[in-house]
Amino acid sequence: MYESLTGPLAALSDDVVLYPGHNYGPTPTSPLGTQRKTNRYLRIRSRDDWRRLMGR
């Protein structure tokens, strides 16, 4: 998951609209730029930070 979020997904522009396979909010889509600001998994900058967040 770390590799996907910091590799291919990180290369996309902020205006790309995401259609997640789940719906936890009032709208079924979200721009990647919004997710980069609000999703803690997209704000991780290192593998060590990822491990801490995942409890490993």
Secondary structure, DSSP 4 states (H G I P E B T S, - for coil): -HHHHHTTGGGS-TTPEE--SS--SSSS-EEHHHHHHH-GGGS--SHHHHHHHHT-
